[in-house]
Amino acid sequence: MSEAVSCLRLNPQAERRLKSGHLWVYSNEVDIKKTPLQGLQAGSQVVIEMANGKALGSAVISPDQLICARLISRDSKQFLDSSLIVHRLKVALSSRELWYPEGCYRWVYGDSDGLPGLVVDRFGGVVVVQISSVLMETLRQEIVDAIIKVIKPDAVVLKNDGKLRAVEGLPEYVEVVYGELEDNCAPLVENGTRFMAPVIDGQKTGWFYDHRENRAVLNRLVTGKRVLDVFSYIGGWGVQAARHGAAEVHCVDSSAKALDWVAQNAELNGVADRMTCWEGDAFEALRQLKDSGERFDVVVVDPPALIPRRKDIKAGEQAYHRLNQLAMRLLNRDGLLVAGSCSMHLGETRLPGIIRTLGRELDRDVLIQHVGSQGADHPVIPAIPETRYLKAVFARVLPTR
């Protein structure tokens, strides 16, 4: 960076978290008398200093947010530019290729890959980019150029329509900025199952790679089973279950368009004859299925985040309780409940705790056989528990012994 760089001075002892491996600075940790946050431009890069003036590293600023700075580098002379973006894309790529050589994965997971405010998903030759910070928006062309330089893709899509952009005051837009995209979709293969992901019109980047390993676990257990996939979206769980031998799969989603994509992906894998789709509110659909006497060997409930903010924890936990209670009531004897959560604010032990409580309420014996999290393409920073957000509880539900 050629222009003068501002400094952000921390309060005494506030550097402890950063030194322990954390990457975030909270606004109440800044000595605003010496280095006021007001007047700093969102997206600018600064040097973070201890109270004694010793440099701790470089960071990007969001002066109006609780997390007012995110570390870019522990080298205070290194700032994010086109060269560093290329380097960090290469480092992230090498780790993903080690785990998922088929070329379908989350390539960049924000802070975990040293690129805060940036998410990149790869679908073979199609790359989908989501930007949620002012700095990354400023470096948008550098990011696209770096992607082209590193892997020479067929197409690059900017899918910038997420809620986080509003927090940063950024406009929403979706645009193919490089190459061509066929039918607004991108092909992918996950756990031996083919999909077309609606990267233009779908949720987030069009696909959710984070549950890949949990779906692989379920795929081993579904042969000959009757499966219910609630909040199915485009069939990530359900179509894979059918592809791996489920006798019958029912998908529930509130979006008719999503269920159209389920049907298309089922057809793509030759399992359309075993798939049934139900459009409607998940809670109401579960009640209707129970009232009509439907029962399933496996029920998967993978809702969107029911606890979007910390203040929503109580209401969100109650929603997880109601949802999984309805799901558990639909299980056959010795059925399997797969309870998912992508809520960062749901504590690590809370979902198993909710399942345990439901067992007592419904007079069932519950055995938790597996607890899963996100895949290797969503790496966790040990000092930042928020980077480990995904939960998947596999619970065997039995009549009381």
C-alpha angles and dihedrals in degrees: 000000000000099000123082112280122223124223130226113209118206128217117256112289092006090114092070095090093048091049090051091059104273119134104199132089118203120214093242090059093062123096094230093181092065098030112020116204090213110091095029112118119238110250095025119130121236142176115252114220134191118237089267092055098256111143118243100181145286125298144177118244132230098172097183096050131086088238093053099173137025121199116246098179139352086226103087091206095056119088133176112272137140093283094052091045090055091048094049092046089054093049092048091046093054092054093048093047089054091060103028112027093171090081099244115117149096099287098187125028103185117244092011090066097040092256106104114195094024131104122178125184122190124210100181104276095001119082123193119199127198119191121193104166137068093237093054091046088053089051094044096121092045089054093050092046091049092051091050091048095049103045109003094229128199092232141003120205125193104211097185103158102105128128093243091069091065090057089058093043093248124147121242122242141148119211141162100227100175134030126343134299122209117225091342089281138106125213121233140169121217124176091344094308124116123224140174108219117208095227094171103042102021134091119288107331091345096266141048111227093172096086094049095112093044091052089051089055092051092047089066092056106046106075108135092355132133106235133195117199111194119195084016098171103183096344105275092152101023102047091045090051090053091045089054097052110281110155094218134004128194119194123200123194136148092227119082089196091055090052090051087057089049089056092048093049091046089053090048089059097040095245101107091115090064097047129091123180128208120192118207149075109319097227092049093044091053090051092049092049090051093048091050092054098249117158132184138196092218130026120188118194112184107162129178115263107304091187105052094164136025091249089060095061097105096046091042094052089051089052091051088049094052094043096051092042090058090046094049091053089060095058124109118230108295091014129163123238118197107195116190133189132181093181109126090199095057105100119242093250099037100085094051086046092054091049090050091051092049091053090058093044093051095038093243132136109237123199117187105214101173139010115197136186137185124316129258092268088069098058119194125230102219093217093051110062089183089073088065099064108139125093132181120178118194107200128180108215117205137174110264111278 
